[in-house]
Amino acid sequence: MPSFDPIPQVRIVRHGGRLVVPPRPPRTVDPVDAYARTALAYVFGLWPLTCVVVLLAGLVVLAANMGSPLR
């Protein structure tokens, strides 16, 4: 049975007597990849604030454990 799927072909353009392949089409951007890349950019860009928040959270946990009575 014949298949009617298109056969991929390469376009070659003659430019100034030389064979030139046209540029590749732009890549499609997956939304999940874009969101993950943006989140990583924010985390690495705001690393001082992230360090301060982690330090304060550790101090709060430490203070809560030090202030609790022993059983």
trRosetta pair geometry for C-beta under 8 A, 3 or more apart (Angstrom, degrees):
i j d omega theta_ij theta_ji phi_ij phi_ji
10 21 7.0 -39 179 -131 111 107
11 21 7.6 120 85 -149 63 63
11 22 5.6 3 88 10 113 121
12 19 5.3 -7 178 -165 117 105
12 20 7.4 141 -167 67 67 36
12 21 6.0 -42 -112 -93 71 65
13 19 7.5 136 72 -158 39 54
13 20 5.1 -37 73 70 91 89
13 21 7.6 142 22 -109 82 15
13 22 6.0 78 -7 -55 122 89
14 17 7.0 11 -179 -108 97 13
14 18 7.3 153 -155 73 59 29
14 19 6.2 -36 -99 -97 63 56
14 20 7.5 132 -119 19 14 83
15 18 6.1 -35 71 65 71 81
15 20 4.4 -11 22 9 121 136
29 33 6.7 -133 -172 74 70 113
29 34 5.4 58 162 -59 115 117
30 33 4.2 78 70 9 100 109
30 34 6.8 -172 87 -11 50 84
31 34 5.5 -55 -146 36 35 113
31 35 6.3 33 157 -18 69 104
32 35 5.9 -54 -148 37 31 108
32 36 6.3 28 154 -16 65 108
33 36 5.8 -56 -144 40 30 109
33 37 6.1 31 157 -20 66 108
34 37 5.8 -55 -145 38 28 111
34 38 6.3 28 155 -18 63 107
35 38 5.7 -55 -147 37 30 111
35 39 6.3 31 155 -20 65 106
36 39 5.7 -52 -145 36 31 111
36 40 6.4 30 156 -16 64 106
37 40 5.9 -54 -147 38 30 110
37 41 6.4 33 152 -22 63 106
38 41 5.6 -53 -148 34 32 113
38 42 6.5 31 153 -18 65 103
39 42 5.8 -54 -151 35 33 110
39 43 6.4 31 153 -18 66 106
40 43 5.6 -52 -143 37 34 110
40 44 6.1 22 161 -8 68 108
41 44 6.2 -59 -141 45 27 101
41 45 5.7 24 159 -18 64 117
42 45 5.7 -60 -137 43 26 110
42 46 5.8 -4 170 7 66 115
43 46 6.6 -70 -135 52 20 89
43 47 7.1 56 154 -77 57 72
43 50 6.3 55 -157 -69 71 153
44 47 6.0 -4 -155 -47 35 108
46 49 4.6 -38 174 42 97 116
46 50 5.8 108 113 -28 84 95
47 50 5.2 -53 -140 39 37 116
47 51 6.2 41 159 -23 68 101
48 51 5.8 -53 -150 34 32 111
48 52 6.5 31 153 -18 64 104
49 52 5.7 -53 -148 36 34 111
49 53 6.3 34 154 -19 66 105
50 53 5.8 -55 -147 37 31 110
50 54 6.4 28 155 -16 65 107
51 54 5.8 -56 -146 39 30 109
51 55 6.2 31 155 -19 65 109
52 55 5.7 -55 -145 38 30 112
52 56 6.2 27 157 -16 65 107
53 56 5.9 -55 -145 39 29 108
53 57 6.3 30 155 -19 64 107
54 57 5.7 -54 -146 37 30 112
54 58 6.4 32 154 -19 63 105
55 58 5.8 -56 -150 36 30 111
55 59 6.4 29 153 -17 65 106
56 59 5.6 -53 -146 37 34 111
56 60 6.4 37 154 -21 66 103
57 60 5.7 -51 -148 34 32 112
57 61 6.5 31 154 -16 64 105
58 61 5.8 -55 -148 38 32 109
58 62 6.1 33 153 -19 66 108
59 62 5.5 -53 -142 39 32 113
59 63 6.1 33 157 -19 66 105
60 63 5.8 -53 -144 38 29 109
60 64 6.3 29 155 -20 63 107
61 64 5.7 -55 -147 36 30 111
61 65 6.4 24 156 -14 65 107
62 65 5.9 -59 -147 39 29 106
62 66 6.2 25 156 -17 66 110
63 66 5.8 -55 -139 39 31 109
63 67 6.0 20 163 -13 65 114
64 67 6.2 -62 -141 42 25 104
64 68 6.5 30 159 -33 61 107
65 68 6.0 -49 -144 21 30 113
